Amino acid sequence: MGTIRKRTAKMAILILIVAMIAGCSGKGSGAEEQGGEQGKEVASGGEVGYPGKLTYWVTLNANASATMQDMNGIAAYQELEKTTGTKITFQHPPAGQEADAFNIMVSSGNLPDVIEYGWANVSGGPDKAISDGTIIRLNELIEEHAPNLTKVLNDTPEYRKLITTDDGNIYVFPFLRGDEYLLTFNGLIIRQDWLDQLKLEVPETIDEWYEVLKAIKTGDPNGNGKADEIPLLLDLDMTGINHAFVGAWGITTGFYQVDGQVKYGPIQPEFKSYLETMSKWYAEGLIDQDFAATDATLKDAKVTNSQVGAFSGYMGSSLGRYTELMKASNPDVKLAAAPNVVLKKGDMPILGQKDSAYNGFGAAITKANKNPAETVKWLDYKYGEKGHMLFNFGVEGVSYEKKDGYPTYTDEVMKNPDGLSITQALAKYNLASYSGPFVQDRRYIEQYSALPEQKAAIETWMKADNSRLMPVISPTAEESTRYASIMNDVNTYYEEMVNKFIMGVEPISGFDKFVETIQGMGIEEAVKIQQAALDRFNSR
């Protein structure tokens, strides 16, 4: 019966998605209504106005969905409509079903005017999406009708390289992080108050971490007289993002590069050393014995109940949020960022977390759009000064005020009277706390990281070489299909075996067989695909 219920639920979701995207078809849409004479004017290269209506497919961020049904509830979009006169019908896929919804929408051919999505995850990449007739090439349209984005790309040529495909296509109005300070936002977090109590320094090396974790296990730092502390809550999903511990060996849990040569971390000898260390820590009770079954809700409970000594997390939703939640019951609590881990004291960390200035997210114009030039002009507004302020800070006098020229968030955002978190309050007014087609402003994060511990965390986590990180690359359509086939099997096997190695279910002596199995699944071919894509990226 459980299987039947799951199938029925999935079918209901698919029906809902199909029903939703049916409204995106050209018939009766604002895009079609804007055809005719304007379309002729565009063809002749004349000046264009803003579109009257647009259909716009985009995920509704969880912080926004807490207070609104669709993104028309965001003040920045309300102000944009007043300025441009363009009415937007937002199409939001069901939460957690974005990839399925996107694939069904594309295969159906019923497309909206604009799709905002993570294009790096699209099968075949954006070049295939262009050749398939899903989205359109934007190079010439941007040059002619998007002076604001053109200036951004001219001022920072690296942005142009990042948003241009291997075939030379610009396909998206990108989400760009406009400062190095915005690229690092997660890492290792430790209970500084526990370290102070135990008279210990923040650990930097693998050996120092071992000693600190042992002291947390035996020293009763939460003071309840019980040996119930969890020294380290190992979150493998987060570890793969910020390379916690594994980065000390100079490798990642996925693909990385050394002097332009692509490697796959889990089959390197260094990965065996990493597994040996984690397995030893687990066997000695230094790692949460239930780490593999701990979801976000359980993590929240363990951390806020003063059980966990160290964990991976984000600057805002972890370090900031946990600090505020725990202060009520324990005013002495203090969380701090720990440096990216090294093997040898004093070495520069090889790897930490650092995102790309462009991570593949942005707004593309579909083939169904009858007024692409007008849509380009509308999208370009966000890259000008007024649009930049609007989508980073919201409405002046409401969500921010200028203080000595600095756009300062008001108490409506920072101390919301309705009890909203900062991210939820921000989401009512702008897109700064997640993404969208605009350039993110450093001054947003300077205020979002309101606690001194948060500001210190960013500075601490930024200290890493990071030259081994892979850029956002684009496999060809043929490569993408083969790559997905290989990595689906590899990833499933990897996740199963890594947990077994760490928990001691599988002895470390089985590592060579683990490597042979992954090689047998075609990992070397996947490495070659990544290498070819990296070589094309470097030659752009």
Secondary structure, 3 states (H helix, E strand, C coil): CHHHHHHHHHHHHHHHHHHHHHCCCCCCCHHHHCCCHHHHHHHCCCCCCCCCEEEEECCCCHHHHCCCCCHHHCHHHHHHHHHHCCEEEEECCCCCCHHHHHHHHHHHCCCCCEEEEEHHHCCCHHHHHHHCCCECCCHHHHHHHCHHHHHHHHHCHHHHHHHECCCCCECCEECEECCHHHCCCEEEEEEHHHHHHHCCCCCCEHHHHHHHHHHHHHCCCCCCCCCCCEEEECCHHHHHHHCCCHHHHCCCCCEEEECCEEEEHHHCHHHHHHHHHHHHHHHCCCECCCHHHCCHHHHHHHHHCCCEEEEEEEHHHHHHHHHHHHHCCCCCCCEEEECCCECCCCCCCCCCCCCCCCCCEEEEEECCCCCHHHHHHHHHHHHCHHHHHHHHHCCECCCEEEECCEEEECHHHHCCCCCCCHHHHHHCCCCCCCCCCCEECHHHHHHHCCCHHHHHHHHHHCCCCCCCCCCCCCCCHHHHHHHHHHHHHHHHHHHHHHHHHHHCCCCHHHHHHHHHHHHHCCHHHHHHHHHHHHHHHHCC
